Amino acid sequence: MNKLLVHLETSTAQAPRRDFLAKSFAVAAGLILPATAGAANGATGQLFRPDFYYPEKSGEGRILRRIYLTREASKWHAAERADFLLWGKDGRIDAEGYKRLCWFLRDVRSSRVVQVDMRLAALITSVQSHFWFNQGIHGYYHLTSGYRSWVTNDQTEGAAADSGHVYAGAADGWLDGVSVEDLAGAALSLRAGGVGLYKKRGFVHTDVVGKPNLWKA
């Protein structure tokens, strides 16, 4: 990890649906270390078994190896849209894909890039996989907020003082073709961390650093 990311700063339903999501997330995130631990140990770690691949047909417990992200333009950056490989067929982190993930989830106000917690990527792709394979919704995840520096977090209205965003372990956004209620429900069923449903503002907060719980605003 250190050799790979020397230029990056280290940052610290229904039963069938729940089963699918739980299996997907467990497969993707079960052996993933947080970014800080990975950097300290000098290894990326095994992510999931090689027989989990990017299939054309739906399959229980399968997870996309690619992530599909988009971000609307703001005064800090132009609109962005990308899909890229996160995990190779051998189940390990794709080096270039991880770099792109860290860049995409950067603090856009300061352009600061840090090592993103790969459990967050597993969470997003597990949810995408559920709607992709079970409901045929091939939607991009519209990111509204990823990593935040402490300064940016302090300047963000309504942000918790110790938000998961400052640890590169949280994301706010919404998914094409999916209601925010359904997205929040899918994320919560993974029991990965906190989930915030911001219905009026049209996005869902998900993180992998807090206790599993749901709040509405």
Number of C-alpha atoms within 10 A of each C-alpha: 17 15 9 15 17 9 12 16 12 19 19 17 10 8 9 11 16 18 15 24 29 21 19 27 27 20 20 29 22 15 14 22 19 24 23 16 14 19 20 12 13 13 14 22 15 17 23 25 13 13 10 20 18 16 12 7 10 16 14 16 20 24 29 25 23 19 22 19 21 18 20 12 11 10 7 11 12 9 10 13 14 13 14 16 18 24 23 19 15 15 19 17 22 18 17 13 18 21 19 17 24 22 19 21 26 22 23 20 14 12 14 16 24 27 29 31 26 26 25 22 22 27 27 22 24 31 26 27 31 26 22 18 21 16 10 12 16 16 17 19 21 19 21 17 17 23 31 30 22 15 11 17 20 15 11 12 8 8 13 11 11 11 19 25 28 21 26 31 28 29 24 22 21 21 25 13 12 13 15 23 15 15 23 26 18 24 28 22 22 21 19 24 22 21 29 20 22 18 14 9 9 13 22 26 26 29 29 26 20 16 12 17 13 16 11 12 8
